[in-house]
Amino acid sequence: MTDMHMAENLQDVLWMLSIAMLVAMAARRLKLPYTIGLVFIGALLALTPINVGPTLTSELILDLILPPLLFEAALALKWPNLRAELTPILTFSVLGTLLALAAVAAGLIYLLHWPPGSALVFGALISATDPVAIIAMFKDNNFHGRLSLLVEAESLFNDAAAAVLFAMALSWALASGEAGGHTPDTAETVLTLARIVLGGLGVGVIAGAGAILLSRGTSEHLVELTFSTIAAFGSFLAAEHIRASGVLATVTAGLIVGNFGIFSANDRSLLSARGREAMVNFWEFAAFLANSVIFLLIGANVAVMDYKVSGVVVIAGVIGLVLAARAVAVYPLSLLFHWSRHAISLSQQLVLWWGGLRGALGLALALSLPPTLPLREEIVVVTFAVVAFSIVVQGMTMPWLLRRLGLL
């Protein structure tokens, strides 16, 4: 039975990859975003008797999909560029997430009459922009530069803020509901924040530095590549094991490997020339495969979701709230930098707002919610709806918007 189950899983993977490659070829010919094409095809196949692939779960997203995507994105972030824009990036990542959470939760409580605990939980999981969707969108459009750095780096770093807010909100919601949980006090909140952020950073530093130092003892590019793979997945799993931020750990490991192993000067690099080339190519390929799987499965799950649980009016209202909350996070905070060297133009602010996509990360958090949470099923449904709108509507209109603003 085990061998048969493994064979079925392999067939599912090969089937998904075959579909993804056909979509990639068709999208290139039609000049359409590849990721959006995957969502559409996944949705169409889900409405047929054809088996699209494995069930989309929080474990699948967190353990297999996110690490290669995050690591590959972090590899491409050069520290000098990141350091130059670190102030606005951290401002949007932390304060922006807090403002967006407050706006979403307030709207759900006062306009849709959700319980405060459930409103806070949904606000926490949906307020952080998603690195998977954003990076895929910019790659589709071949968009680079300062604005790309701001949006991508914000999405990579705001997970730390979202993780602690989600943990606190969920703990409070369960304590105030029928589950009878424990409401954390200020000291517990501070300790949780320290564990999530510092734990994630620490694990990432150890994994990234370990991969680099171990690679110094060999000139074999395959060995160097293996160490980077261990760093990418190992940092995520180790951080999650100690209940720290797996995303922050993997991003940190990727930054270290990228800046000390790939983009440093040739005479100072700690990786071989062949290892650097192999690493860039391998992680680009791994990210492409991970993107192919996640967007196909998102489309399949969006198509079969029972939206009657919430209703069209509620779904439309939540989408509107999320967009309004993103505006609350972008425009006021951009004013803080208006008279500095970090000034952000109105056209760039519009891209920051409309380009703040939601995707796999929000889905993973929603799918991980315990069944005892009030409105748990409704939260999952509206999360899928927001993600679908984000990827399809916002993702499809971004090329037009970038061209209209003269940014592409």
C-alpha positions as CSV (number, residue, x, y, z in Angstrom):
1,M,0.0,0.0,0.0
2,T,2.8,2.3,0.8
3,D,4.5,1.8,-2.6
4,M,1.1,2.4,-4.3
5,H,0.6,5.6,-2.4
6,M,4.0,6.9,-3.3
7,A,3.4,6.0,-7.0
8,E,0.1,8.0,-6.8
9,N,1.8,11.0,-5.3
10,L,4.5,10.9,-8.0
11,Q,1.8,10.7,-10.6
12,D,0.1,13.8,-9.1
13,V,3.4,15.7,-9.1
14,L,4.2,14.8,-12.7
15,W,0.7,15.7,-13.8
16,M,0.8,19.1,-12.1
17,L,4.2,19.8,-13.6
18,S,3.0,18.8,-17.1
19,I,0.0,21.2,-16.7
20,A,2.2,24.0,-15.5
21,M,4.6,23.7,-18.4
22,L,1.8,23.7,-20.9
23,V,0.4,26.8,-19.2
24,A,3.8,28.5,-19.2
25,M,4.2,27.9,-23.0
26,A,0.7,29.2,-23.7
27,A,1.1,32.2,-21.4
28,R,4.3,33.2,-23.1
29,R,2.6,33.0,-26.6
30,L,-0.4,35.0,-25.4
31,K,1.7,37.4,-23.4
32,L,-0.3,36.7,-20.2
33,P,1.1,36.4,-16.6
34,Y,2.1,32.8,-16.1
35,T,0.9,32.7,-12.5
36,I,-2.6,34.0,-13.3
37,G,-2.8,31.4,-16.1
38,L,-2.1,28.7,-13.6
39,V,-4.9,29.9,-11.3
40,F,-7.4,29.9,-14.2
41,I,-6.4,26.4,-15.4
42,G,-6.4,25.1,-11.8
43,A,-9.9,26.4,-11.4
44,L,-11.2,25.0,-14.7
45,L,-9.7,21.5,-14.0
46,A,-11.2,21.5,-10.5
47,L,-14.7,21.7,-12.1
48,T,-14.0,18.5,-14.0
49,P,-13.5,14.9,-12.8
50,I,-9.7,15.3,-13.4
51,N,-7.6,15.1,-10.3
52,V,-5.5,18.3,-10.1
53,G,-3.2,17.2,-7.4
54,P,-2.8,17.0,-3.6
55,T,-5.0,18.8,-1.2
56,L,-3.8,22.3,-0.3
57,T,-2.9,22.3,3.4
58,S,-1.0,24.7,5.7
59,E,1.7,22.0,6.1
60,L,2.2,21.7,2.3
61,I,2.5,25.5,1.9
62,L,4.8,26.1,4.9
63,D,7.0,23.1,4.7
64,L,7.5,22.6,0.9
65,I,6.3,25.7,-1.0
66,L,7.5,28.7,1.0
67,P,11.2,27.8,1.8
68,P,12.5,27.6,-1.9
69,L,10.5,30.7,-2.9
70,L,11.7,32.8,0.1
71,F,15.3,31.6,-0.2
72,E,15.5,32.3,-3.9
73,A,14.1,35.8,-3.4
74,A,16.5,36.6,-0.5
75,L,19.5,35.4,-2.5
76,A,18.8,38.2,-5.0
77,L,18.7,41.0,-2.3
78,K,22.0,42.8,-2.2
79,W,22.7,44.2,1.2
80,P,23.9,47.6,0.0
81,N,20.6,48.1,-1.8
82,L,18.6,46.8,1.2
83,R,20.4,48.9,3.7
84,A,19.8,52.0,1.7
85,E,16.0,51.5,1.9
86,L,15.8,49.7,5.3
87,T,14.0,52.5,7.1
88,P,10.9,52.6,4.8
89,I,11.0,48.8,4.5
90,L,10.8,48.2,8.2
91,T,8.3,51.0,8.7
92,F,5.9,49.5,6.2
93,S,6.6,46.0,7.5
94,V,5.8,46.7,11.1
95,L,3.7,49.9,11.4
96,G,2.0,49.1,8.1
97,T,0.9,45.7,9.2
98,L,-0.4,47.1,12.5
99,L,-2.4,49.8,10.8
100,A,-3.8,47.3,8.2
101,L,-4.8,44.9,11.0
102,A,-6.5,47.6,13.0
103,A,-8.4,48.8,9.9
104,V,-9.6,45.3,8.8
105,A,-10.6,44.3,12.4
106,A,-12.5,47.5,13.0
107,G,-14.4,47.2,9.7
108,L,-15.3,43.6,10.4
109,I,-16.5,44.4,13.9
110,Y,-18.5,47.5,13.2
111,L,-19.7,46.9,9.7
112,L,-20.1,43.2,9.5
113,H,-20.6,42.5,13.2
114,W,-17.9,39.8,13.5
115,P,-16.8,38.7,17.0
116,P,-13.7,40.8,18.0
117,G,-11.5,37.7,18.4
118,S,-12.3,36.4,14.9
119,A,-12.0,39.9,13.4
120,L,-8.5,40.3,14.9
121,V,-7.4,36.9,13.8
122,F,-8.5,37.5,10.2
123,G,-6.9,41.0,10.3
124,A,-3.6,39.5,11.4
125,L,-3.4,36.8,8.7
126,I,-4.6,39.0,5.8
127,S,-2.8,42.3,6.6
128,A,0.7,41.2,5.7
129,T,1.5,41.3,2.0
130,D,2.5,37.9,0.5
131,P,6.0,37.4,-0.8
132,V,5.0,34.5,-3.1
133,A,2.4,36.4,-5.0
134,I,4.3,39.7,-5.2
135,I,7.6,38.3,-6.3
136,A,5.9,36.1,-8.9
137,M,4.0,39.2,-10.2
138,F,7.1,41.3,-10.6
139,K,9.0,38.4,-12.3
140,D,6.1,38.0,-14.8
141,N,6.5,41.7,-15.6
142,N,10.3,41.8,-15.5
143,F,10.0,44.7,-13.1
144,H,13.1,45.9,-11.2
145,G,14.4,48.9,-9.5
146,R,13.9,50.8,-6.2
147,L,10.1,50.3,-6.1
148,S,10.4,46.6,-6.8
149,L,12.9,46.4,-3.9
150,L,10.5,48.2,-1.5
151,V,7.5,46.0,-2.3
152,E,9.4,42.7,-2.4
153,A,11.5,43.4,0.7
154,E,8.4,44.6,2.7
155,S,6.6,41.4,1.8
156,L,9.6,39.3,2.9
157,F,10.1,41.1,6.3
158,N,6.5,41.8,7.4
159,D,6.0,38.1,8.3
160,A,7.7,38.7,11.7
161,A,5.1,41.3,12.6
162,A,2.2,39.3,11.2
163,A,3.4,36.1,13.0
164,V,3.3,37.6,16.5
165,L,0.1,39.5,15.8
166,F,-1.5,36.3,14.5
167,A,-0.3,34.3,17.5
168,M,-1.6,37.0,20.0
169,A,-4.9,37.4,18.2
170,L,-5.6,33.7,18.0
171,S,-4.7,33.2,21.7
172,W,-7.0,36.0,22.7
173,A,-9.8,34.8,20.4
174,L,-9.7,31.3,21.8
175,A,-9.6,32.6,25.4
176,S,-12.6,34.8,24.9
177,G,-14.6,32.0,23.1
178,E,-15.9,28.6,24.0
179,A,-12.5,27.0,23.8
180,G,-11.5,28.7,27.1
181,G,-7.8,29.5,26.3
182,H,-5.3,31.7,28.1
183,T,-5.1,35.4,27.4
184,P,-1.4,36.4,27.3
185,D,-0.3,39.4,29.5
186,T,2.2,42.1,28.4
187,A,5.2,40.1,29.6
188,E,4.1,37.0,27.6
189,T,3.5,39.1,24.6
190,V,7.0,40.6,24.7
191,L,8.6,37.2,25.2
192,T,6.6,35.8,22.3
193,L,7.7,38.6,20.1
194,A,11.3,38.1,21.1
195,R,11.1,34.4,20.4
196,I,9.5,34.8,17.0
197,V,11.8,37.6,15.7
198,L,15.1,36.9,17.5
199,G,14.6,33.2,17.2
200,G,14.0,33.4,13.5
201,L,17.0,35.7,13.0
202,G,19.2,33.5,15.1
203,V,18.3,30.3,13.3
204,G,18.7,32.0,9.9
205,V,22.2,33.4,10.8
206,I,23.3,29.9,12.0
207,A,21.9,28.2,9.0
208,G,23.3,30.7,6.4
209,A,26.7,31.1,8.1
210,G,26.9,27.3,8.5
211,A,26.3,26.7,4.8
212,I,28.9,29.2,3.8
213,L,31.6,28.0,6.3
214,L,31.0,24.3,5.4
215,S,31.2,25.2,1.7
216,R,34.7,26.7,2.2
217,G,36.1,23.2,2.7
218,T,35.1,22.0,-0.8
219,S,35.3,23.2,-4.4
220,E,32.5,20.8,-5.4
221,H,29.6,22.9,-6.7
222,L,27.1,20.1,-5.9
223,V,28.2,19.9,-2.3
224,E,27.9,23.7,-2.1
225,L,24.4,23.5,-3.6
226,T,23.4,20.8,-1.1
227,F,24.5,22.9,1.8
228,S,22.3,25.8,0.5
229,T,19.3,23.4,0.3
230,I,19.9,22.3,3.9
231,A,20.1,26.0,4.9
232,A,16.9,26.9,3.1
233,F,14.6,24.1,4.4
234,G,16.5,23.4,7.6
235,S,16.3,27.0,8.8
236,F,12.5,27.1,8.2
237,L,11.8,23.8,9.9
238,A,14.1,24.6,12.8
239,A,12.6,28.0,13.4
240,E,9.1,26.6,13.3
241,H,10.1,23.9,15.7
242,I,11.0,26.4,18.3
243,R,7.9,28.5,17.4
244,A,9.9,31.3,15.8
245,S,9.4,32.8,12.4
246,G,10.3,30.3,9.7
247,V,10.0,32.9,7.0
248,L,12.3,35.3,8.8
249,A,14.8,32.5,9.3
250,T,14.8,31.4,5.7
251,V,15.1,35.0,4.4
252,T,18.0,35.6,6.8
253,A,19.8,32.5,5.6
254,G,19.2,33.5,2.0
255,L,20.6,37.0,2.6
256,I,23.7,35.6,4.2
257,V,24.3,33.0,1.4
258,G,23.6,35.5,-1.3
259,N,25.7,38.4,0.0
260,F,28.7,36.3,1.2
261,G,28.6,33.5,-1.3
262,I,27.2,34.8,-4.6
263,F,27.3,38.6,-4.9
264,S,30.6,39.3,-3.1
265,A,33.6,40.2,-5.1
266,N,35.3,37.2,-6.7
267,D,38.4,37.5,-4.6
268,R,36.3,37.6,-1.4
269,S,33.6,35.1,-2.3
270,L,33.4,32.0,-0.1
271,L,31.9,29.9,-2.8
272,S,33.5,28.6,-6.0
273,A,32.7,30.3,-9.3
274,R,30.9,27.2,-10.5
275,G,29.0,26.9,-7.2
276,R,27.7,30.5,-7.5
277,E,26.5,29.9,-11.0
278,A,24.9,26.5,-10.1
279,M,23.2,28.1,-7.0
280,V,21.6,30.9,-8.9
281,N,20.3,28.5,-11.6
282,F,19.1,25.9,-9.2
283,W,17.1,28.2,-6.9
284,E,15.5,29.9,-9.9
285,F,14.4,26.5,-11.1
286,A,13.2,25.5,-7.6
287,A,11.2,28.7,-7.2
288,F,9.7,28.2,-10.6
289,L,8.5,24.7,-9.7
290,A,7.1,25.9,-6.3
291,N,5.3,28.7,-8.0
292,S,3.8,26.3,-10.5
293,V,2.4,24.0,-7.8
294,I,1.1,26.7,-5.4
295,F,-0.8,28.8,-8.0
296,L,-2.3,25.7,-9.7
297,L,-3.6,24.4,-6.3
298,I,-4.8,27.9,-5.3
299,G,-6.9,28.0,-8.5
300,A,-8.3,24.5,-7.9
301,N,-9.3,25.3,-4.3
302,V,-10.8,28.6,-5.1
303,A,-13.1,27.0,-7.7
304,V,-14.5,24.4,-5.3
305,M,-14.8,26.6,-2.2
306,D,-18.4,26.9,-0.8
307,Y,-18.9,30.7,-0.9
308,K,-22.4,30.4,0.4
309,V,-20.9,30.1,3.9
310,S,-20.2,33.9,3.7
311,G,-22.3,35.2,0.8
312,V,-21.4,37.6,-2.0
313,V,-22.1,40.7,0.0
314,V,-19.8,39.7,2.8
315,I,-17.1,38.6,0.5
316,A,-17.3,41.9,-1.5
317,G,-17.2,43.9,1.8
318,V,-14.2,42.0,3.1
319,I,-12.3,42.6,-0.2
320,G,-13.1,46.3,0.0
321,L,-12.0,46.4,3.6
322,V,-8.6,44.7,2.8
323,L,-8.0,47.2,0.0
324,A,-8.9,50.2,2.2
325,A,-6.7,48.8,5.0
326,R,-3.8,48.6,2.6
327,A,-4.4,52.3,1.6
328,V,-4.4,53.2,5.3
329,A,-1.0,51.5,5.7
330,V,0.6,53.0,2.6
331,Y,-0.4,56.6,2.2
332,P,-0.1,57.9,5.8
333,L,3.3,56.2,6.2
334,S,4.6,57.5,2.9
335,L,4.1,61.0,4.2
336,L,6.7,60.3,6.9
337,F,9.3,60.1,4.2
338,H,8.0,63.0,2.0
339,W,10.8,65.4,3.0
340,S,13.6,62.9,3.2
341,R,15.8,61.0,0.8
342,H,13.4,58.1,1.1
343,A,10.5,60.1,-0.5
344,I,8.0,58.0,-2.3
345,S,6.1,59.6,-5.2
346,L,2.3,59.3,-5.6
347,S,2.7,56.9,-8.5
348,Q,4.9,54.7,-6.5
349,Q,2.5,54.8,-3.6
350,L,-0.3,53.7,-5.9
351,V,1.9,50.7,-6.9
352,L,2.6,49.9,-3.2
353,W,-1.1,50.0,-2.6
354,W,-2.4,48.0,-5.6
355,G,0.6,45.7,-5.6
356,G,0.2,44.6,-2.0
357,L,-1.0,41.1,-3.0
358,R,-2.2,38.4,-0.7
359,G,-1.4,34.7,-1.4
360,A,0.0,31.5,0.0
361,L,1.0,32.9,3.4
362,G,-2.5,34.1,4.3
363,L,-3.9,30.8,3.1
364,A,-1.5,28.8,5.2
365,L,-2.4,30.7,8.4
366,A,-6.2,30.5,7.6
367,L,-6.0,26.7,7.0
368,S,-4.1,26.3,10.3
369,L,-6.9,27.8,12.4
370,P,-8.4,25.4,15.0
371,P,-12.0,24.3,14.5
372,T,-13.0,25.8,17.8
373,L,-12.4,29.4,16.6
374,P,-15.7,31.2,16.0
375,L,-16.4,31.8,12.3
376,R,-13.4,29.6,11.3
377,E,-15.0,28.3,8.1
378,E,-16.1,31.8,7.1
379,I,-12.5,33.1,7.7
380,V,-11.1,30.4,5.4
381,V,-13.7,31.2,2.7
382,V,-13.1,34.9,2.7
383,T,-9.4,34.4,2.8
384,F,-9.6,32.3,-0.4
385,A,-11.8,35.0,-1.9
386,V,-9.4,37.8,-1.1
387,V,-6.4,35.8,-2.4
388,A,-8.3,35.0,-5.6
389,F,-9.2,38.7,-6.2
390,S,-5.7,39.7,-5.3
391,I,-3.9,37.4,-7.7
392,V,-6.4,37.6,-10.6
393,V,-7.7,41.2,-10.6
394,Q,-4.8,43.0,-9.0
395,G,-2.2,40.8,-10.7
396,M,-3.8,41.1,-14.1
397,T,-4.1,44.9,-14.0
398,M,-0.6,45.5,-12.6
399,P,1.2,45.5,-16.1
400,W,-1.4,48.0,-17.3
401,L,-0.9,50.2,-14.2
402,L,2.9,50.1,-14.4
403,R,2.8,51.1,-18.1
404,R,0.2,53.8,-17.5
405,L,2.4,55.3,-14.7
406,G,5.5,55.1,-16.9
407,L,7.2,52.6,-14.5
408,L,7.5,49.7,-16.9
